[in-house]
Each structure stands twice: as C-alpha cells, then as structure tokens.
Amino acid sequence: MSTSSAFNDEKGGSSSAGEPEYGHDPASGGIFSSDYKRHDDLKEMLDSNKDSLKLEAMKRIVAMIARGKNASDLFPAVVKNVACKNIEVKKLVYVYLVRYAEEQQDLALLSISTFQRGLKDPNQLIRASALRVLSSIRVTIIVPIMMLAIKEAASDMSPYVRKTAAHAIPKLYSLDPEQKDQLIEVIEKLLADKTTLVAGSVVMAFEEVCPERIDLIHKNYRKLCNLLIDVEEWGQVVIINMLTRYARTQFLNPNINESLLEEGGEKAFYGSDDDDDDDDDDDDEEKKAEAAALAKRKPYVMDPDHRLLLRNTKPLLQSRNAAVVMAVAQLYFHLAPKAEVGVIAKALVRLMRSHSEVQYVVLQNVATMTIKRRGMFEPYLKSFYIRSTDPTQIKILKLEVLTNLANETNISTILREFQTYIKSMDKDFVAATIQAIGRCATNIGEVRDTCLNGLVQLLSNRDELVVAESVVVIKKLLQMQPEQHSDIIKHMAKLTDNIQVPMARASILWLIGEYCEHVPKIAPDVLRKMAKTFTNEEDIVKLQIINLAAKLYLTNSKQTKLLTQYVLNLAKYDQNYDIRDRARFIRQLIVPTDKSGALSKYAKKLFLALKPAPVLESPFKDRDHFQLGSLSHLLNAKAGGYQELPDWPESAPDPSVRNVEVPEWTKCTSRKERKEKKVEKPFYSDSEGESGPTESADSESDSGSGSQSGSEESGSGSESEESEEESESEEEEEEEEDEEEERAKKKKKVDKSKPKKPESAESDQSSGEEQKRIRKGGKDRRSGTESESEDESESESSESESESEEESESDTDIKKKKKTAASKPPPKQTKKESKKETKEMSLLDLDDFEPTPSPQVTPVNSFLSNSLVTDLEGLSLTDTVLAPTTIAPSSSVRLYELLHRITGEGLAVEYCFSRQPFSPDPHMVAVQIQFTNNTTSEAKSLHIEEPKLQSGMRIKEFPEIEVLPAGESVNVVMGIDFCDSTQAANFQLCTHIRKFFVSIQPPVGELMTPAFLTENEFKKEQETLLHGQLMGMNEISEKLTLGEKCQSEHVIVERVTSTANLSRVPCGSDKESRFAGKTVSSGSLVLVTVTRKDGAGALLTVNCEKMVIGTMLVKDILQALTQ
Amino acid sequence: MIHSLFLINNAGDIFLEKHWKSVISRSVCDYFFEAQDKAGEPDNVSPVIRTPHHYLINIYREKIFFVSVIQTEVPPLFVIEFLHRVAEMFQDYFGECSEVAIKDNVVIVYELLEEMLDNGFPLATESNILKELIKPPTILRSMVNTITGSSNVGETLPTGQLSTIPWRRAGVKYTNNEAYFDVVEEIDAILDKSGTTVFAEIQGVIDACVKLSGMPDLTLSFMNPRLLDDVSFHPCVRFKRWESERVLSFIPPDGNFRLMSYHVNAQNLVAIPVYVRQNINFFETGSSGRVDITVGPKQTMGKTVENVIVTIHMPKVVLSANLTATQGTYTYDPVTKILVWDIGKLNQQKLPNLKGSLSLQSGAPKPEENPSLNIDLKIQQLAISGLKVNRLDMYVEKYKPFKGVKYVTKAGKFQVLTVPSHV
C-alpha cells in the first residue's frame, strides 16, 4: 500500500488523464501488473449477481478514489450498477459517478434515466439523493434535464427535497451561467419557503447566483429574521452575513447622530495618530452628520425591521458554533448603535478558548474592532495576555490587540506585560513586542520617554535581533523629537561597530545623516568607517551610506568632501543598478559642475528637508471596510466572490417594500391617523407576511401544557412554542420602550385595558401596537379560559375589517367567541386531540400566508398543501399567523348529527367539518367527530369498521378510542377523500358491544380548501378557465336579490365563506367580492365572484372545471345570500 | 464553499482526498507544504493560506492536517468550525481520530464526508442523523453484514433531518433510563513567584450522557446561576428561557453531548487549589543551576488534589538534570528540554519536593529567560467555582429516569512564573 500511495503522491491524483495511468508508473512493474489484475477482479465482482460482491468491489474502488488513485477505467463496469437495489452499493456508485462523470460524459449519460426515475420515487431520501447526484454530474449536455429536475424538486412536498433543490441551484449555475434567469425564479420561489430546513440552503444559493438581487429579499426579510433561531447552524451563518449586507442598503446609520458627539471624543483619544486621510473622513462624516442634524433636527428612530434583526440575532451569540458567534458579532459591529455593540465582546473573548485556528481568526477580527471601538474590549484586557505556550502567530495577534487597547490608563500595565515578553525565547515574538512598544510610544505621548529609555536599554541586549529591532523602532521614535536625544544618537552611532543586521545599520546611518547637525563630530567618523566597509555592506546599507555622505557633504563639506567622492566612486561600480543610479544622481546634484542644472541649487533643500515623522499604525487600520469575519477581511484583499459591504444610504429606502401584501388596508383620512399608520404599518404587515404556524402551537400547549404526547411532532411543537413564549415576553418589554419613543403610549394604554382578540399575533416579528394590544389581551384571557383553538380565526375575521371598525368589532368578537366556546365541547377534551387540531389550524394559516402566492396554483398542482403537510412533520413552527384575508370559518361551524343519543343507546355522535387540512393526507377532508357518552358506564374501544365507499373514495380512520368514561366527551378527527363528490361516506361505528351504521355526507362547500391568490392571479385564472386553455370552460352566473340582512359587504363575505371553505381574494372595487378555493381531492380551482348591483340586486359567478361542483355551489351560495 | 478536502499526516503524505465539486489536483497542497516548512511548528501554520487560484483553510488535529480548498469568499471560521466537526465525527465513529482509524474505515469516512457536505455546503452535521444514515462500524455489525450482505446505510430519511430538533432521533427506547451530567471545570491561571494571582478564570463545561426514551423535555437548574459570566449552549438549549429564568431547558440529543460551556471570570472568586514554592537559579560560573520546588495544597475545600504534574520548559542550554524527588518521579528530556515531574496525589502532611542541580552547556552564557512552571492537577467531586446543580426535572415522558451529576476540577492553562510579577 505504501508504495502505491507514494506513487499517487507523485501522480498528483490527476484525474484528467483519461488514458490508463500505468504508463507513467515509475514504480516497479510488479505493482503495475497486480493493479491491473485487481481491476479485472473488480470488474468481475461488479458483474456478478451477488450484492455482497458488488459491495466489496465498490468499497475497494471508493478506497482507491479516496487515496487519489485513478479508477476511471472501471467506469463502464461501475455505471451498470447504478440501478442496483442495494442502497449501499448504489450510494457508492453515486460517489464514483460524481467523481468521474466529467471525464466520461458519454458513458455517464447512461445513468441519467435511473436518476430521472429516482426523482419520482415515493421515498423522499431517494428523490433527494437522485437530485443530488444528477446535479453533481458536471455534464453540460444534461443542463436542461437538471433545470427541469430542480424546478420540479423546488415544489416537492418534502422540505428535504426542496433543500436539495436549493443546493442544486449553485451547481447548475456553475455548470451553465446562462441559466441564471431561470434559476433566479427558482430561488425566488424557494426564498418564500417557510421551512427552516430550506432557508439556509436557499440563501446560500442566492449568495452564489444572484447576490445583487437584493430586492428578492424584501418580502422574505422578516420571515428570515424570525426563522433564524431555528435554522441549522451553517444556514444561520450564511443568512446573517447576507442580512448584514441587506441591512446596510435598507436602513439608516444608527450612529448618525452620535457621530457628532462621539467623534470628538474619539479624536481626543487617538490624538496625533490619526493620519490625514482619516481626519478627512472624520471631517466628512462630521459635516454629513451636521448637515443631517441640521436638516432633520430630529432624533434618529431605528427602523423596526432593523431592530428586529438585532434582536433576533442576539441570542445566537451564545451559540456553540464559533462561526455563528462571529457572524452575529460582525452584524452587530456593522449595524448596531454604538451603545449596543459591546455585547459581542464577551462572546468573542469566549471564542479565544477554542482551537487555535479559531483563535487566529477571531483575533484578526478583534484587532480590527479594537481600532474602531476600543472601549468594548478594554474590560477584557487580561484575556489577551500572552502565554508562553501560545503559537507565535497567536502571540503576535494578541500583541496587536493589546497595543490597540493601550491608552493612558492601562499603558503602564501593558508595558510591564511587554517587559516579560521581551525575555521570551521566541525571537519573532520579541521583535513584534518591540514594535508594539514603539507603537504605544507614538500613540501615547506620556510614555514616550519611558519607552524610549526602555528601548535604549535593549540596545545592550545580547541578542542581535532584539537590538536591531530596537534600533529600527528607536529611529522612528527619535524622528518625532530629535533635538532632545542627541545622546541616544551618539550611543547608536557606536553600535555600528557591532550590529550586523542590515535594517538596523541602515536605520542608524539614516539617523546620523538626518541629524548630523546634532552630532557634528561623530558623523564624519561614522562615514569614514562605513566607507571602509562599503563594498561588503548589504544594498540597503549602501544606499544609506550614500545618503549619509550626501548629507554630510552638504553640511560639512570641508571634512567629508574626499570621503564622499570615495564613496560615490565605489558606488559607481557597484553591481546593483539602483546603487549606481543613486550615486550618479547624487553626484550630479551635490557636486557643482558646469553642466549641473538648476537643481543643484536646491540640493540642500532636497536632502535636508524636514521629514514628517512616520506614523506607526496598526496593520488592521481601516480593515473594517471589508465585512468582518470574511475571508477577504482576513487576507485584507478581496477574495473572489466577495460582496462589498455597502455604505449606509443617505436616506432610508421605502420600508414598505418589506411589507407583505395586505389586501385591505385602512384608508387613513386624518393626518394623525396617517402618522400612526406609518409607524404601525411595517409591524403589521410583517406579522401577516411570514406568520408561520407556531402561534397555534403556542396556544395549544397553553391549554395542555406539560402533558404533551411523546410524539415527535409535539416535541417540536412544544419546543418552538416555548421559545416563542419567551421571545414574546422579552419583546414586549422592548417594544414598550420603542413605543414610548413613538409617542403612542397613551393610546396604547387605553387599548390595553380593553380585552382584545387573543391569539391573533404572537409572532416574533409582529410588534405594532395593535398586535401588542392583542397579545396583552390574549394573555389575560389565556389565564382565564383554556381552549383557544378557535380564537385565531376569530381574530382573523376582525382583522380583515378596516381598522376603524376594529374597536367596535372586538366587542362583538368576544361575544361571538363566548358563544362558540359554549357550543364547543368543554375544554376537557382529550388534549392530544385538541392539539392535533390546532396544529392543523396552523397549517392552514401557513398556507394562507404565502406572501406571493406562487403562480403554480393551477388546478392540477396541489403541491402547496402537500408541502404544508410535510412541513408539519417537523418544521419550525416559529411564526405566527394573523390572517386578514380568511374569514372566520369556525364561528359558523355547523354541527351535524351522526348518531342520535337515543339510537346510539346513550352514545351521541356529532360531526363537523373543521376546515383544516388533514395532515396525514392532503387530499382528504378533515371531519371532526365528537363522541359524548351519556350513559352511566364506560364505552370502550370506539372505532370504525367496514367502510362502504363509492369507488375512489377513501377513509382515514381516527385512532381507536380505548375508553370513554361515563358523562365524558371526546373529539377525534378523521379524514375522508370524497373525490370531489357529495356522495355520502358510509361506515360502521363500533363500540365494544355495538355497531351502528352511519354516513357522512358533505355539503359541497366543504369539499374545498381556501386558495390564496392576488387580484391579478385571480383574474388570470379566471381568464384561463374561461378560455378553456385547461380542461374546458366553466362559468355559471346567476342573478339574485340579496336578502335583507345581506346587503353589506361584510355580511356577504361572511355568508359565502360560511357556506364554502373559500378564502377572500383582494379586490379593487368595493362592489365586488371575490373568493377562491381548490377542491380538496383534485385541487381544481374554484373561483367565486359576487358583484353587487344597485339596490339588493347582485350577480353571482362561479368558475370551476368541475361542473357538478360549480352548479351545486351556486345553489348553496344563492340560498345563503338570499335568506 | 468547500471545494475539496485533503488529509495530510505529519510526514506530509496525503492519505485521503475528497472533492465535492470538480476535482482539484493534489498539487495544490504544495503551497501548504511550503507554508508548513516556513512555519516550522504545526501550530504555526497559518490557518488560511493564499495560493494563486485557491485559498487553503486548514486545521491541525490529532497529528493530522485537514486542508480544505476554497475558491471563493467564505467566512473562514465557517470552514474551520466545519473541519473540527469532521474531526469530531471521526472521533465519534471510530473512537479516535487518527490516520490509522481513517485508513481502516476509508469507505465509511467517504460516505460520511459525502453526507456532511453537498456541493461544499454543510448538509448533515448532527451526529445522530449521520448515524441513522451511516451506521458506525462495530465488529458484530461488520460480521453480520458480510454474512447477510445487508448494508450499513440507512434507507429512509432520518426523522431528525426534517424536524427542528435535528439532534434527536425519534423512537428512542431504553430499558434503563438515565441522565448523567459531568460538570468539568478548568482553572486558567497565571501565578507569580510569590504566589499572587496575576490572572485567573474558570472555564467550565457540562457534558451530558443522556439515555432517555421518547422525547423527554428536561430542565436543569442551578443553585447559583449568577456565578456564570458567559455561556454558550448546545443548539438544543432554549436561549430565551435561560435569559429570563436562568434555567437550562432542552430536549436532549441521544447519547453524549456537550450541553453548555461557561466561564467564571470574577478573579477574586477563583480559588487556587495549590501553591508552589520554587527556586530555579542559574549560576554565572560553573555552568550549573539549581532547582528547588515544593508543591502544597491550598483552598481545596477538603478534597484531595490528584494527578499533579509539573512541567517545565527549560532553556536550551540546560543539558541534564540531577534531581531528587521526595514523591513521584521526574524525567528530563534533553532534546525537547522539558522537565516533567509527576507527583500524583498531594499529601497534606508531607509536601512533595524536587531538588537538585542542573548542568548547563559549558561556556554558554547564563540563560536570560526564566522558565515558567505548568501545573496539571485534578480534583474529584468539586467544582472549584462553587457551581451546583439544583435539580433536573423531566417533562413529557412519564417514566422516572435515573439522574446523576459529577463534578471535576482540572488545571487548564495553569502557569507559575519564576519571576516576581508586577501586579
């Protein structure tokens, strides 16, 4: 093995070689032939019928690949096994394919059909892995196939497959950048995905394919912020980094006003070390700030979305993953108000305990941060003390940080610490320490003399490197105040005899030349010595000797004329052209001849001009123009694919772009109202936009806390719920403050006192006052009542009213609720059951709030609801729902009798259509069944038997109820696929002693689920249906006279939605009301329009492919509206 | 993101390569070898190396360099953290992360790497998801597999993959339900010659071994949570609950995991369990030096200090040591110049002492630097910060688990200077 691996090293694992490798094999022929033989073995094994042999062969082949050996000649033998049933063989074949397909494109094509089949497999893992491999095969010819597969997978019902689709996008993009536009469409669609699983991957794809399309983020911004905490670690990093950039383009600089005050303070600290550029920048900033301040004279108010981002990322500072912590830290550094940035220091200091590689990166970033915000790390000064066991690169970075942190108060401690470092055995580190001392000395005037003395002492150090480094640093320090230090210069002049390090010698010579007036006697002597050794010096020293000679010639030509001539002559014949050139140039300049031009007059000015003192500054200065934590920042150079961190905008772009479509928004008339709305609007809409299902999870466990079932779903539910709850309370506090700023306090207080719709908005992002009131109300109520599952829809209904109505609405709402609560089974139902129900509710909502309803809501495509169901299987249920468009279905839930108390011998059974998606099968209608045991004895093992169904109809029975104690009732949910017909489902209801024949017949309105369309989509779909591009046209119109109580829009909406499970579609005209839904079973669209004419006249239009459904629906709605 | 990965041993052999995108020739590692030569010590190899066309981000662990090839901008910590995760996964699967273990299990390693990254972006990094996809090797399983031809690879998507709690799999069942927590604290300290604390802090971790059936929801509370200065959590811990109530509420992963790490900073609160009296002198004449070290217990809250080891990095000129230890044994390695004195248990009555002379290279000047002492120690059943677990409650599941908490204190970077400090 060792020989062959050595051979591999040499080969460099070059896989590009299509021809057999053996020819190049420098190793012995023996190995070559045995290799060859073994390949034959492998081929035989691969051709065999036994999976175990195949597996063994594949394992060996993969081992070859892992060692970088070429196994490409086995391609035909391997690719045959792509359809192998054994999953491990298959996987290994995939590994092989991905590795070699690029080289053997033609053969690779043989495998494509297998993957295409795999893409249709019922097992999501197989679908996903087929897509993975298909998209990993870098064969250009299959680009269209990949594109198709990705598009399809993007609407797969399994979030895992959708995630894989997101991963496949960058793969396809790198293979064929021309697909960009189409891929952006897919990205846009996946960005709207609600699941945490997909979020990280799609943002990754976004960053790779179209990072410039920041507009795609608007609608998803709040959702991403809210999902963040539940996204897996790696996704968090990518999302946070992207959101940092986004925020930089969308929000105002939170420090814009402070910069006036603080910049002054900063300056005092920095004192002289700010160079000119920097001053300019500051000035500019100041001017800008001043201008802004003048223009506004208004305190800066942070955009609530900006605040949302800061708030939601902060807990992640506690992540165990260093990359996440760093991502949050850079976000705070770039986006947070100065006063808040401090929170990241502690977390970053913590990372310093981690692996040395992590330390290295963190220290680099801390070094940059300490320049801008020193105060933040000052309390942690000691954490940056250096240990003798630290690797040198870490030591040097720590030194950098310590130097940046040095100020008047801590400098003495730091310098003493430095003193111990100088004794270290690590010479590179010692040199760095000396430089650090030099920097401290330049930055802090008070200690300059102390440092200088210390450094001078080092000149007598035994180690030449130490001395040399000191000389270089002293030179720089002396330049600041040469007059006072002729002693030191003299002392250094003596060192020229001993110091051999070129840089140090050059520094000394430069110093003497520059300040030769201070050491008039020594300088010529030094030149004399140097002239003697000139030929043996390093180039850098030679150049300085020439300089010294020139300067002395100009100031003291009497003593040095000959020496200078001598040096220049030597230099004239030097090997190095730089030195020859310099000598020639200087000779012309300083030695007056006939030919010498006008310049020589100015020689003195040229050579002895006052030179500005060097600025010793941190190499990390201004590195923060790179996004911190990035590779580019670390390298201080732009890496490929780096996205610039934009500057803050002058004025904030329209914040409403992040609002997610709201159908009816209050038309504010009075000024005051408008003002308020401005503040509220973003709050509001965000809760609408991304609300996820958590809320209901929340409510659910409120009612049944502590007794969740052990199922996984409930586990996840309860988890998110809890975090939700907490976030809520925290948020509330914060918001309170916000609101105070917004001067809306009074109003709030008044509102708070009124109990409001509970439940409606608990999502993290929802923060408007309105929401808050609601929440407050909700909390109050929660303590009192327990069952809240219906409340949500309640609030939804009122939400859809205009705001002005809301106040009065709320009261009626409560009444209504009481009513429903009364009509509903008592809260003591099985908890499990009620939970399930609420979860389904949340699902529904999730569906509701697809912010941009995807155009795929075509009759054939029911992926939406599918995906939702799978989402439920364990997705983050972080968000909450506020449903402006849905109209309370449950307020009008009608109970039907399945089994009368008397016929059932004491067992009464009622059922209703709960209008929630049935999670195990989206094609089924959920039927909620309530059993009440009116007898005095227990009823046992309630279950369903012998369903007699029309062809195509299916039933999903409820789990058997083992015991129903006397006097109790219990609720269960079963699913029935009615196949979009109103045929009854017949079955037997059994107890442990009796069987009852029962049947459930659905009203036509219950056979559909709401579909969420925008006005335009509605129109488009209606067009499509009319023109029969799909299966046949169908429109049924009926004129009607509205019933007496049925004149207002509100009532119409209520009546229609209670008759049929439809959702409201926004509509521009107030004469028209539109509704949309899909049939549960086949997903055909159902579109309903009610147009009011003058008086009580109205026109009802129903569009539906299914003629029977359409006709029946018209009949039902007509009846409802004319009553 | 991550383009390729090369595993390189100390001898410079590339013993494994894996590419997630197109193949990158292993000659790219030459840049790494160059940097390695320049750095000398493996520790000093820069974690990020720039080459004309790629960036190499590498970590060094268990004598293996994990070198990843990057082509475009990516947060370096992202890659570093991931590479460490890979190393931990090997550890988890094979019991050790070593060249031998990787070579022996090369197929599993390859399958793991395949699952962990897709197109260079992390896909599944949770140990229990991976273990459902690819079963860890055991002797029994490999035997059964050879006979029956069944595979090591899961056929269905691990349930955790889809849930918000990817760290736990569904359907966990144990006959004995138990949850153990180890509170392990390390003291990082610098003491000066006189024994004054220059710097001290405590780094603690709570490692858990939870074997509970179903989906238990645990709550762990402390007697004195205010002690904790800074904390970081396993993703299972609910941040908000900690913020508001200072309790750890979580649905635990199955098996071993690190629940949290914390930091106690209040310097005055850090009890230093031992004191060291030491004298290390080098004489100007005669090329010799003297050593005299005594270690004794201090602030140990009545517990015994065990496994005490003193390590000294001697200056280069020290050729050999001629010492006597009243307890334990000492060794001096003249190549690495490291003196190790393994004391063992500290005895209150008779304090261990190490005394004797050092011989220096003749003619060499007296060494300038003063070596510092690194102390290693262990105290069982004590968390030096005083942190105490108050109670562990379990919700959701009905059974009664067996619970246990263990405390250990160790020395972390515990250094004693041989020069008087300035503080």
Chai-1 contact restraints between the chains, C-beta under 6 A:
chainA,res_idxA,chainB,res_idxB,connection_type,confidence,min_distance_angstrom,max_distance_angstrom,comment,restraint_id
A,G12,B,S25,contact,1.0,0.0,6.0,A-B,restraint_1
A,G12,B,R26,contact,1.0,0.0,6.0,A-B,restraint_2
A,G12,B,S27,contact,1.0,0.0,6.0,A-B,restraint_3
A,G13,B,R26,contact,1.0,0.0,6.0,A-B,restraint_4
A,S14,B,S25,contact,1.0,0.0,6.0,A-B,restraint_5
A,S15,B,V23,contact,1.0,0.0,6.0,A-B,restraint_6
A,D51,B,G149,contact,1.0,0.0,6.0,A-B,restraint_7
A,S52,B,G149,contact,1.0,0.0,6.0,A-B,restraint_8
A,K59,B,V107,contact,1.0,0.0,6.0,A-B,restraint_9
A,V62,B,V107,contact,1.0,0.0,6.0,A-B,restraint_10
A,V62,B,Y110,contact,1.0,0.0,6.0,A-B,restraint_11
A,A63,B,V106,contact,1.0,0.0,6.0,A-B,restraint_12
A,A66,B,L16,contact,1.0,0.0,6.0,A-B,restraint_13
A,A66,B,V106,contact,1.0,0.0,6.0,A-B,restraint_14
A,A66,B,Y110,contact,1.0,0.0,6.0,A-B,restraint_15
A,G68,B,E17,contact,1.0,0.0,6.0,A-B,restraint_16
A,G68,B,R26,contact,1.0,0.0,6.0,A-B,restraint_17
A,N86,B,S151,contact,1.0,0.0,6.0,A-B,restraint_18
A,I87,B,S151,contact,1.0,0.0,6.0,A-B,restraint_19
A,I87,B,V153,contact,1.0,0.0,6.0,A-B,restraint_20
A,I87,B,E155,contact,1.0,0.0,6.0,A-B,restraint_21
A,E88,B,S151,contact,1.0,0.0,6.0,A-B,restraint_22
A,E88,B,N152,contact,1.0,0.0,6.0,A-B,restraint_23
A,E88,B,V153,contact,1.0,0.0,6.0,A-B,restraint_24
A,K91,B,V153,contact,1.0,0.0,6.0,A-B,restraint_25
A,V95,B,E114,contact,1.0,0.0,6.0,A-B,restraint_26
A,Q124,B,L157,contact,1.0,0.0,6.0,A-B,restraint_27
A,L125,B,T156,contact,1.0,0.0,6.0,A-B,restraint_28
A,L125,B,L157,contact,1.0,0.0,6.0,A-B,restraint_29
A,Y160,B,L157,contact,1.0,0.0,6.0,A-B,restraint_30
A,Y160,B,Q161,contact,1.0,0.0,6.0,A-B,restraint_31
A,Y160,B,L162,contact,1.0,0.0,6.0,A-B,restraint_32
A,H167,B,D118,contact,1.0,0.0,6.0,A-B,restraint_33
A,H167,B,N119,contact,1.0,0.0,6.0,A-B,restraint_34
A,K171,B,N119,contact,1.0,0.0,6.0,A-B,restraint_35
A,M204,B,F121,contact,1.0,0.0,6.0,A-B,restraint_36
A,D230,B,T164,contact,1.0,0.0,6.0,A-B,restraint_37
A,W234,B,P122,contact,1.0,0.0,6.0,A-B,restraint_38
A,V237,B,F78,contact,1.0,0.0,6.0,A-B,restraint_39
A,P315,B,F239,contact,1.0,0.0,6.0,A-B,restraint_40
A,Q318,B,V231,contact,1.0,0.0,6.0,A-B,restraint_41
A,Q318,B,S232,contact,1.0,0.0,6.0,A-B,restraint_42
A,Q318,B,F233,contact,1.0,0.0,6.0,A-B,restraint_43
A,Q318,B,F239,contact,1.0,0.0,6.0,A-B,restraint_44
A,R320,B,S232,contact,1.0,0.0,6.0,A-B,restraint_45
A,R320,B,H234,contact,1.0,0.0,6.0,A-B,restraint_46
A,N321,B,E81,contact,1.0,0.0,6.0,A-B,restraint_47
A,A322,B,L77,contact,1.0,0.0,6.0,A-B,restraint_48
A,A322,B,E81,contact,1.0,0.0,6.0,A-B,restraint_49
A,A323,B,P75,contact,1.0,0.0,6.0,A-B,restraint_50
A,A323,B,L77,contact,1.0,0.0,6.0,A-B,restraint_51
A,A323,B,F78,contact,1.0,0.0,6.0,A-B,restraint_52
A,A323,B,E81,contact,1.0,0.0,6.0,A-B,restraint_53
A,M326,B,L77,contact,1.0,0.0,6.0,A-B,restraint_54
A,K346,B,D230,contact,1.0,0.0,6.0,A-B,restraint_55
A,R350,B,D230,contact,1.0,0.0,6.0,A-B,restraint_56
A,R353,B,Q203,contact,1.0,0.0,6.0,A-B,restraint_57
A,E357,B,P47,contact,1.0,0.0,6.0,A-B,restraint_58
A,E357,B,I59,contact,1.0,0.0,6.0,A-B,restraint_59
A,E357,B,I80,contact,1.0,0.0,6.0,A-B,restraint_60
A,V358,B,I80,contact,1.0,0.0,6.0,A-B,restraint_61
A,Y360,B,P47,contact,1.0,0.0,6.0,A-B,restraint_62
A,V361,B,P76,contact,1.0,0.0,6.0,A-B,restraint_63
A,V361,B,L77,contact,1.0,0.0,6.0,A-B,restraint_64
A,K382,B,F199,contact,1.0,0.0,6.0,A-B,restraint_65
A,R387,B,K413,contact,1.0,0.0,6.0,A-B,restraint_66
A,S388,B,S372,contact,1.0,0.0,6.0,A-B,restraint_67
A,P391,B,D43,contact,1.0,0.0,6.0,A-B,restraint_68
A,P391,B,N44,contact,1.0,0.0,6.0,A-B,restraint_69
A,T392,B,N44,contact,1.0,0.0,6.0,A-B,restraint_70
A,Q393,B,N44,contact,1.0,0.0,6.0,A-B,restraint_71
A,R416,B,H422,contact,1.0,0.0,6.0,A-B,restraint_72
A,K423,B,E369,contact,1.0,0.0,6.0,A-B,restraint_73
A,M425,B,E369,contact,1.0,0.0,6.0,A-B,restraint_74
A,G629,B,P75,contact,1.0,0.0,6.0,A-B,restraint_75
A,S630,B,P75,contact,1.0,0.0,6.0,A-B,restraint_76
A,L631,B,E73,contact,1.0,0.0,6.0,A-B,restraint_77
A,L631,B,V74,contact,1.0,0.0,6.0,A-B,restraint_78
A,L631,B,P76,contact,1.0,0.0,6.0,A-B,restraint_79
A,S632,B,E73,contact,1.0,0.0,6.0,A-B,restraint_80
A,L634,B,V48,contact,1.0,0.0,6.0,A-B,restraint_81
A,L634,B,P76,contact,1.0,0.0,6.0,A-B,restraint_82
A,L635,B,R50,contact,1.0,0.0,6.0,A-B,restraint_83
A,A639,B,E73,contact,1.0,0.0,6.0,A-B,restraint_84
A,G640,B,T72,contact,1.0,0.0,6.0,A-B,restraint_85
A,G641,B,T72,contact,1.0,0.0,6.0,A-B,restraint_86
A,G641,B,E73,contact,1.0,0.0,6.0,A-B,restraint_87
A,Y642,B,E73,contact,1.0,0.0,6.0,A-B,restraint_88
A,G706,B,Y395,contact,1.0,0.0,6.0,A-B,restraint_89
A,Q708,B,V396,contact,1.0,0.0,6.0,A-B,restraint_90
A,G710,B,G214,contact,1.0,0.0,6.0,A-B,restraint_91
A,G710,B,M215,contact,1.0,0.0,6.0,A-B,restraint_92
A,E712,B,A170,contact,1.0,0.0,6.0,A-B,restraint_93
A,G715,B,M215,contact,1.0,0.0,6.0,A-B,restraint_94
A,G715,B,I251,contact,1.0,0.0,6.0,A-B,restraint_95
A,S716,B,S163,contact,1.0,0.0,6.0,A-B,restraint_96
A,S716,B,T164,contact,1.0,0.0,6.0,A-B,restraint_97
A,S716,B,I165,contact,1.0,0.0,6.0,A-B,restraint_98
A,E719,B,I251,contact,1.0,0.0,6.0,A-B,restraint_99
A,E722,B,R238,contact,1.0,0.0,6.0,A-B,restraint_100
A,S723,B,R238,contact,1.0,0.0,6.0,A-B,restraint_101
A,S723,B,K240,contact,1.0,0.0,6.0,A-B,restraint_102
A,E726,B,K240,contact,1.0,0.0,6.0,A-B,restraint_103
A,E726,B,R241,contact,1.0,0.0,6.0,A-B,restraint_104
A,E726,B,S244,contact,1.0,0.0,6.0,A-B,restraint_105
A,S727,B,K240,contact,1.0,0.0,6.0,A-B,restraint_106
A,E873,B,L162,contact,1.0,0.0,6.0,A-B,restraint_107
A,G874,B,L162,contact,1.0,0.0,6.0,A-B,restraint_108
A,G874,B,S163,contact,1.0,0.0,6.0,A-B,restraint_109
A,S876,B,T164,contact,1.0,0.0,6.0,A-B,restraint_110
